[in-house]
Amino acid sequence: MAEQVGQIEQAGRLPRGELFLGGRRRPSGDGATAATIDPSTEEVLTEVALATARDVDEAVAVARGAADGPLCRMTPSRRATLLSRLARAVEAEADRLTALEVRDTGKPWSLARGEIGTCVRYLDYYAGAADKLHGETIPLGPGHLAMTVREPLGVTVHITPWNAPLSLLCRSVAPALAAGNAVIVKPALLTPLTALALAEIVERSEWPAGTFSVLTGTGAQAGAALAAHPGIDALTVTGSVATGRQVLRAAAEHITPVVAELGGKSPQIVLEDADLDLAAEQVLTGICSNTGQYCDAGSRLLVHRSVHAQLVEDLAERMARLRIGPGAEDPDMGPLISEDQRASVRALIEEGRRSGARLITAPTGLPERGFFLAPTILDQVTPGMTVAREEIFGPVLTVQTFEDDAEALALAEDTDYGLAAGVYTQDVDRALAFSRDLGAGYITVNEYFAGGVEVPFGGDGLSGNARERGLVALESCTRTKSVVLRIGKG
Ligand code: NAD
């Protein structure tokens, strides 16, 4: 632990809080800045620039210059080489990037280190795909030749959230770069540091100036100006449903395609034949990882009535044993991201209690400073309660019981979201039946966060409209052009 704190202090060189566009860093047009805070200590880390609408115009112009110029002329194999080099550079700076993520988000060191490893995987995976984006020939008979060509879109915008800052940035940016686009990133204002550190890495690379820009700033100003901009070709927004709606509305003006990766209210379904020890461990991971601040957090436990009491008791004991503390000490669980987030989670817990849920809170001593909150179970929740329907985005598990598989499925499907679902059973037929019938985009069996960068991820309903990760992500980074030739004179 001491070693990690030492690494954090050593690696703690903060990036300059400036915009990065056209291959150089500069303050925002009006010089405005905002502080970014360490949620573990409530200490101000640094100030970062707030991009204006004019900064957005300039970023789009320089990205367009790169997209229509050097990127157009670059071979796919060269893009693959540059992306691989970026992966190696990120790997070489993994300790610093981890330290910055720990400070900016409060998340435990090991978790942050894992996420930086995932960034490297995204860059490597899509580097491997950069020279394999080919079209098809389509048989039309002897008089014609038809083919499709896959082209880059041009300028793509990536609006990212605070819960897994660099890994979600790389999730959408790596395929966009592999496909030959120029990218503009707007990180969440609460956690801009790793995006800025990545800009420093790109600055030292051989990517043409304007290929990668970072505009720190607010959603209302920088984000909204990007979403409404006529000069962009596509946009990915990863965030809340409210933000997704605003971005989709703004983008509709210019018919800009939007990949929306939004919230969730994902069930974890424990059948009576499950290995209960494994289920307890996985359900806990599903709700307490990253302090419950993952879009696919398994926040609704649906458990067979016959094993309900045993499982809830086991979960309460496990929660009570969690080490909660500053991210730098590599605890099991860090703080929430901000005071606002903590207030919102507390208000929902109180709302659940008032509407009749049984509250079980781990009796853990929490650090005095920092936005800490004890993990909480809300048992005896009924389908109409707000806590059963709204995303809480904290370490709060609601519990409902069922009598048979049909009721479990009905409860699981009683949601406006459709991101993820976990099923715990030792019967492969029942697991496959749930996988077939559940409306979620990402279903795991007996290991809640199973999968990786190769496996497509995304939601339906309010959770979103697309899939990222895997090869399918490249579809929304390219356009297909069809070319049909008449052959001969006949
Ligand atoms: P948020 O919606 O508040 O912010 C996300 C990003 O959108 C930020 O960069 C923000 O500045 C920007 N933004 C806000 N308003 C905007 C506007 N009007 N126009 C353009 N941009 C705007 O989300 P958050 O609080 O940072 O993240 C938490 C949410 O993100 C949760 O709902 C979580 O479920 C969701 N999330 C989804 C996924 C996924 O893959 N589906 C992954 C992570 C987080």
Residues whose N, C-alpha, C, O or C-beta is under 5 A from the ligand:
A	BS01	NAD	I159 T160 P161 W162 K186 P187 A188 L189 G217 T218 G219 A220 G223 A224 A227 T238 G239 S240 V241 T243 Q246 V247 E261 L262 G263 G264 Y294 C295 S463
